[in-house]
């Protein structure tokens, strides 16, 4: 992917790799997660992936 760490300002999560792995944009992933704290179960349902897969991609417990 283009860019590196700190490529975009904002939150503590770098969603770029997770979004690429899921085949969505970072913006789409952010919308699915909602405001902090992220709604992992809701986002997983929205994106059609298992919540454990999503947690692993994003690196959240």
WOBEL-V167986 format. One record per run of one state. SS is the DSSP state (~ for helix, > for strand, _ for the rest). FROM is the first residue (numbers start at 1). TO is the last residue. Records with the same first field share a line. If there is no record, write none. Layout:
SS->FROM-TO / FROM-TO
This chain:
_->1-15 / 23-25 / 34-39 / 48-50 / 59-61
~->16-22 / 26-33 / 40-47 / 51-58
